[in-house]
Amino acid sequence: MSFQLDLIKDKVEFFEAGTLPELEKKIQVQIDNNQALMLYVHQVQHQTVFTPEGRPYYTASVHFKS
């Protein structure tokens, strides 16, 4: 039996939340988790849309690279 370890070079994660502080908290938790894998933030894209009730809804995609 042999083990082969491959490094993760790129990773894209998507986040969504009802408030901006909640979205920031989710992203920060994953940034801390991915630093253990030696992945760092390369790019962040975010968007705000409004629900039919008129409330904002926040989404973000974060690209991590080694």
N, C-alpha and C positions, 0 to 999 in steps of 0.2 A: 504494500500500500504506500503510495507516495502522495504528498501534498504539494500543490502548486498554488502559490499566492500571486494574485494579480493586483496591481495597484489601480485604484479608481482615479482616473485622470480628469474626468468631467462628470458633473452631476447637476441636474436641473430639478428644482423643487418648486411646487406651487402652494400658495397659501391663500386663505380667505378668512374674512372676519367681518363682524358687524361694526366694529369701531377701529379707529386707527391705532390707539394704544394696544389693543388686543392683537392686531396684526403685527405690530412691531415686536411685541413680546414673543409671538410664535416664531418670527424670523430670528430673533436673537437666540432663542433656545436652540434652533437648528444650526446657527453659526457656531455656537459653542460645541455642539455635538460633532459637527464636521471638522472642527479644528483638530479633534482627536484623530481623524483620518487624514490629517494634513491637507485638507481642502480649505481654500479661502475664497471669499466672495470676489467674483470677477465682474458681475453685472447684476443690477436689480432693475426690474421693470414693474411698474405698478399702475393700477387703473381703479377709478372710482365709478361706479354705476349707481343708479337709483332704483330702488324696488318700486313696485306699483303703488305701495303705500307712501312713497316719497322719502323713505329713509335711505341714506347712503350705504353702499356695500363695497367693501374694499377687497381687492385681489392683488396678488404680487407673484412674480416669478423671480427666483434667485438662481443665478448660474454660479456654481462653485467650480473652481479649477485647482489643480495641484500646483 
